[in-house]
């Protein structure tokens, strides 16, 4: 009798097991996640019965971003530092809205940034190769970990209708309009920061607008190897056309070879003349001039820059965020004793090129060479933290590779200091 019960139980269980087995979800394939390039035209034709256009990145800026923008009015202007009598035709901040009642407006490009190391927080850059040359565009997007979805090397197609394009501190970017009264901003510049400026695209809105094409492929990214002197030029006349040329270089993926950290920062903001000044050995939580990549800004939040030079002592800034994972790591060659060994560590620095200028009154110093030091390169990481963009070795021994060392509070608090 017991044997019959067991036999019946097994007979009844088999269909149930088969039912659960048949409902097991299948594994995702690339076709489930990524749009294939061959399918793109058909999809776009269905989405845009009125038609569509895919712009090159430079063509997008030339066609849809104007110098003054279309979002300013007498009652709600851009922040006052956007424009100055010293260069009245130039606007460092602007917003142009992109219409919805028109054909589909698209751009496409491959992601060149990665936010794991924290140096590209809620922002990314895309790259497009046109006739063998880079075109690039920043995207300001409110995604806390955009690199998890839009990985470096991933090509994306973005429908821009309903978004905006503008300049934030002279850097073009895809964005949305954002008004800020900056009531908690630092005095005495608080009033200068009130007004319209490019803001972050909400995460859900961006995910709805962006489509991934194919799988990530970093081998398709283009890196331009350049010298500091090729970047840091000093135009004699910063005209509207001149600034447009500068903006076309913004976001460019570059490699600087045979450079070293000088262990210095630039105090030009105080004197309006380029002034390399030695970093100190103070605690990076209290001193914004400590000899690490990005010590405190006392919560103001601007990028911290450290100077690098080539063998001819041409300088450029390398920019890092105080919130980056490597912010409190010593500069190559620096340690608790100072910066005297920095000049002995040479190598390459890779990153995103930018010309960050947020005060239009600075145009009054254009004849002094001050403005050319607005150029900077922003690395995506260091060895062991994110993309290995900073590679250094000891000058007389190429086999002696730089290993990043984090600031140690115990060393700082020891009697030796």
C-alpha positions in Angstrom: 0.0 0.0 0.0 2.8 2.4 1.0 4.6 1.6 -2.3 1.4 2.6 -4.3 1.2 5.9 -2.4 4.8 6.7 -3.3 4.2 5.8 -6.9 1.2 8.1 -7.1 3.0 11.0 -5.4 5.8 10.7 -7.9 3.4 10.6 -10.8 1.7 13.7 -9.5 4.9 15.6 -8.9 6.4 15.1 -12.3 4.0 17.5 -14.1 4.6 20.1 -11.4 8.4 19.8 -11.8 8.0 20.0 -15.6 5.9 23.1 -15.2 8.5 24.9 -13.0 11.3 23.8 -15.4 9.5 25.2 -18.4 9.0 28.5 -16.6 12.7 29.0 -15.9 13.7 32.4 -17.5 16.2 32.2 -20.3 19.5 34.0 -20.0 19.8 37.4 -21.6 21.6 37.7 -24.9 23.3 40.8 -26.3 20.3 41.3 -28.7 18.0 41.7 -25.6 20.1 44.6 -24.2 21.7 46.3 -27.1 20.3 47.6 -30.4 22.2 46.3 -33.3 23.4 48.8 -35.9 21.7 47.0 -38.7 18.3 47.4 -37.0 18.7 51.1 -36.3 17.2 52.6 -39.4 14.0 50.5 -39.1 13.6 51.5 -35.4 14.1 55.2 -36.1 11.7 55.2 -39.0 9.0 53.7 -36.7 9.8 56.2 -33.9 9.8 59.2 -36.1 7.1 59.1 -38.8 7.9 62.8 -39.6 11.5 61.9 -40.2 14.7 62.3 -38.2 18.3 63.5 -38.4 21.5 62.1 -36.7 23.9 65.0 -36.3 27.7 64.8 -35.9 28.6 66.2 -32.5 30.2 69.3 -34.0 27.3 69.7 -36.4 24.9 69.4 -33.4 26.6 72.3 -31.6 26.9 74.4 -34.7 23.2 74.0 -35.5 21.6 74.1 -32.1 23.9 75.9 -29.6 24.0 79.7 -30.0 26.4 82.0 -28.1 23.8 83.7 -26.0 21.2 80.9 -25.9 17.5 81.2 -25.9 16.7 80.8 -22.2 17.7 84.2 -20.9 15.3 87.0 -20.1 15.4 90.4 -18.4 13.7 89.0 -15.3 15.5 85.7 -15.1 19.0 86.1 -16.6 22.0 83.7 -16.7 24.3 84.0 -13.7 26.0 87.4 -13.9 29.5 86.0 -14.4 28.4 84.6 -17.7 29.1 87.8 -19.6 31.3 90.8 -19.2 32.0 94.2 -20.9 35.6 92.9 -21.5 34.2 90.4 -24.0 30.5 91.4 -24.6 30.0 89.0 -27.5 31.0 85.9 -25.5 28.8 84.0 -23.0 30.4 81.4 -20.8 27.0 80.1 -19.6 24.1 79.6 -22.0 21.1 77.3 -22.6 19.4 76.5 -25.9 16.3 74.4 -25.7 15.8 71.7 -28.3 12.2 71.7 -29.7 9.8 68.7 -29.6 7.5 69.7 -32.4 9.9 68.8 -35.1 11.7 65.8 -36.6 13.7 63.5 -34.4 17.0 65.1 -33.5 19.7 62.5 -32.6 23.4 62.4 -31.7 25.5 59.3 -31.3 28.9 58.6 -29.8 31.0 56.2 -27.7 31.4 56.8 -24.0 35.0 57.8 -23.1 34.6 58.3 -19.3 34.1 56.0 -16.3 32.8 57.1 -12.9 34.1 54.3 -10.8 37.0 56.4 -9.4 34.6 59.3 -8.8 36.3 61.9 -11.0 33.3 62.1 -13.4 30.4 62.3 -11.0 27.0 62.5 -12.7 28.6 63.3 -16.0 30.0 61.6 -19.0 31.7 62.4 -22.3 30.9 60.8 -25.7 33.2 60.6 -28.7 32.5 60.4 -32.4 35.2 59.8 -35.1 34.5 61.9 -38.1 36.9 61.8 -41.1 39.6 60.4 -38.8 39.3 63.1 -36.1 37.7 63.2 -32.7 34.5 65.1 -32.0 33.3 65.1 -28.3 30.5 66.3 -26.1 29.9 66.3 -22.4 26.6 65.0 -21.0 25.3 66.2 -17.6 23.1 63.5 -16.3 21.7 62.8 -12.8 22.8 59.2 -12.5 24.7 58.2 -9.4 26.5 55.3 -11.2 26.2 56.0 -14.9 29.2 53.8 -15.6 27.3 50.8 -14.5 24.9 51.1 -17.3 26.8 53.2 -19.9 30.2 51.6 -19.7 33.3 53.0 -21.2 33.4 52.1 -24.9 29.6 51.8 -25.1 28.1 53.5 -28.2 24.9 55.3 -27.5 22.2 57.0 -29.6 20.4 59.9 -27.9 17.1 61.5 -28.9 17.6 65.1 -28.0 14.1 66.5 -28.5 12.9 68.1 -25.3 16.4 68.4 -23.8 18.8 71.4 -24.1 22.3 72.2 -25.1 24.4 74.8 -23.5 27.7 76.0 -22.0 28.7 75.6 -18.4 31.9 77.6 -17.6 32.5 77.6 -21.4 32.2 73.7 -21.7 29.4 72.6 -24.1 27.1 69.9 -22.9 23.8 68.2 -23.4 21.7 69.2 -20.4 18.4 70.6 -19.2 17.8 74.2 -18.0 18.5 74.8 -14.3 17.9 77.9 -12.2 19.9 78.3 -9.0 19.6 81.0 -6.4 22.7 79.7 -4.6 21.6 81.0 -1.3 24.3 78.9 0.4 27.1 79.9 -1.9 30.3 81.4 -0.6 30.4 85.1 -0.2 31.3 87.6 -1.8 30.7 85.8 -5.1 27.2 84.6 -4.1 25.3 87.0 -6.3 27.4 86.1 -9.4 26.1 82.6 -9.3 22.4 83.3 -9.3 20.7 82.6 -12.6 20.2 80.0 -15.4 22.8 77.5 -16.3 23.0 74.0 -17.8 21.7 71.4 -15.3 21.7 67.6 -15.0 19.3 65.6 -17.1 17.0 63.5 -14.8 18.1 59.9 -14.8 14.8 58.5 -16.0 14.5 61.0 -18.8 18.0 60.2 -20.0 17.4 56.4 -19.9 14.3 57.0 -22.0 16.2 59.1 -24.5 19.3 57.0 -24.8 19.7 53.6 -26.7 22.8 51.5 -26.5 24.2 50.3 -29.9 26.1 47.1 -29.8 28.2 46.0 -26.8 30.9 48.1 -25.2 34.2 48.2 -27.2 37.0 50.3 -25.8 39.2 49.4 -28.7 37.1 51.8 -30.8 38.1 54.8 -28.8 40.6 57.3 -30.3 43.4 58.8 -28.2 45.3 61.8 -29.4 48.9 61.9 -28.2 49.8 65.6 -27.8 52.3 67.8 -26.1 51.5 70.5 -23.5 52.7 73.2 -25.9 50.2 72.0 -28.5 47.4 72.4 -26.1 48.3 75.5 -24.1 48.3 78.2 -26.7 47.8 81.8 -25.9 45.4 83.4 -28.5 46.0 87.2 -28.7 42.3 87.8 -29.3 39.6 85.8 -27.5 36.8 86.4 -29.9 33.5 84.6 -30.3 35.0 82.6 -33.1 38.2 81.9 -31.1 36.1 80.6 -28.2 34.2 78.3 -30.5 37.5 76.8 -31.7 38.5 76.2 -28.1 35.1 74.5 -27.3 35.7 72.1 -30.2 38.6 70.7 -28.3 36.7 70.3 -25.1 36.1 66.7 -24.1 38.9 65.5 -26.3 40.6 62.2 -25.2 44.3 62.9 -25.0 47.6 61.4 -23.8 50.4 63.6 -22.5 53.8 61.8 -22.8 57.0 62.5 -20.9 55.5 64.7 -18.3 55.9 64.9 -14.5 54.0 66.4 -11.6 55.9 69.5 -10.3 54.3 69.2 -6.8 52.7 72.6 -7.4 49.4 74.4 -7.9 48.6 77.7 -9.6 47.6 80.7 -7.6 46.7 82.7 -10.7 43.2 83.2 -9.3 44.6 85.5 -6.7 47.2 87.4 -8.8 45.8 87.1 -12.3 49.3 86.0 -13.4 50.5 82.4 -13.6 52.2 81.6 -10.3 53.4 78.1 -9.6 53.4 77.5 -5.8 54.6 74.5 -3.9 52.1 72.2 -2.3 52.5 71.7 1.5 52.6 68.7 3.8 49.5 69.7 5.8 46.5 67.4 6.4 44.4 67.3 3.2 41.2 67.6 5.3 42.3 71.0 6.5 44.5 72.4 3.7 43.5 72.8 0.1 47.2 73.1 -0.8 48.3 69.6 0.5 50.5 67.5 -1.8 47.8 65.1 -2.8 45.6 65.0 -5.9 42.6 66.8 -4.5 42.5 68.0 -0.9 39.5 69.8 0.6 37.9 72.8 -1.0 36.1 73.3 2.3 32.9 72.0 0.6 32.9 74.6 -2.2 33.3 71.7 -4.6 35.4 73.1 -7.5 37.9 70.7 -9.1 41.3 70.8 -7.6 44.2 71.2 -10.0 47.9 70.2 -9.7 50.5 71.3 -12.2 52.4 68.9 -14.5 55.2 69.9 -16.9 57.4 68.6 -19.7 61.2 68.7 -19.9 61.0 72.3 -21.3 58.9 73.3 -18.2 55.7 73.9 -20.2 52.9 73.6 -17.7 49.3 72.4 -17.7 46.8 71.6 -15.0 45.6 68.1 -14.1 42.2 68.3 -12.5 40.7 66.0 -9.8 37.6 66.1 -7.6 38.0 66.2 -3.8 35.3 63.4 -3.8 37.3 61.1 -6.1 38.4 57.8 -4.5 42.1 58.8 -5.1 41.7 62.4 -3.9 43.9 61.9 -0.8 46.6 59.9 -2.6 50.0 61.6 -2.8 51.2 63.0 -6.1 53.8 60.9 -7.8 57.0 61.5 -6.0 55.4 63.3 -3.1 55.2 62.0 0.5 54.9 63.1 4.1 58.2 65.0 3.7 57.3 67.1 0.7 57.5 67.3 -3.1 61.3 67.3 -3.8 61.2 63.9 -5.5 58.2 64.7 -7.8 60.4 65.9 -10.7 62.1 62.4 -10.8 58.9 60.6 -11.7 58.0 60.8 -15.4 55.5 59.1 -17.6 52.1 59.6 -19.3 48.9 61.2 -18.2 45.7 60.3 -20.1 42.4 62.0 -19.7 39.6 64.4 -20.9 40.8 67.8 -22.1 38.9 70.9 -21.0 39.0 74.7 -20.9 37.1 75.6 -17.7 36.4 79.3 -17.4 33.5 80.5 -15.2 34.2 84.2 -14.7 33.8 86.4 -17.8 35.5 89.4 -16.1 38.8 87.4 -16.5 38.8 88.4 -20.2 40.5 91.6 -19.0 43.6 89.6 -18.3 43.8 88.0 -21.8 46.9 89.9 -22.8 48.9 88.6 -19.8 48.8 84.9 -20.8 46.6 84.2 -17.7 43.7 82.5 -19.7 45.8 79.8 -21.3 46.1 78.1 -17.9 42.4 77.5 -17.9 43.3 74.3 -19.9 43.3 71.1 -17.9 43.3 67.3 -18.3 41.0 65.2 -16.1 42.1 61.6 -15.5 39.6 58.8 -15.1 41.6 57.0 -12.4 45.0 55.9 -11.2 46.6 52.5 -10.9 44.4 50.3 -8.8 41.4 52.8 -8.8 39.4 53.0 -12.0 41.1 53.5 -15.4 44.9 53.5 -15.1 45.3 57.0 -16.6 48.4 58.0 -14.7 51.5 55.9 -15.4 54.8 57.0 -14.0 58.2 55.5 -13.5 61.5 56.7 -11.9 63.4 58.8 -14.4 66.7 56.9 -14.3 65.0 53.5 -13.9 62.1 52.7 -16.2 61.5 49.4 -14.3 60.7 51.3 -11.1 57.0 51.9 -11.5 55.0 54.4 -9.5 52.7 52.8 -6.9 50.1 55.1 -5.5 50.3 55.8 -1.8 47.5 57.2 0.3 48.0 60.0 2.8 48.3 58.4 6.2 47.0 60.5 9.2 49.3 58.5 11.5 52.3 59.8 9.6 51.0 63.3 9.8 50.3 63.1 13.5 53.6 61.5 14.4 56.3 63.4 16.3 58.5 63.4 13.2 56.1 65.9 11.7 
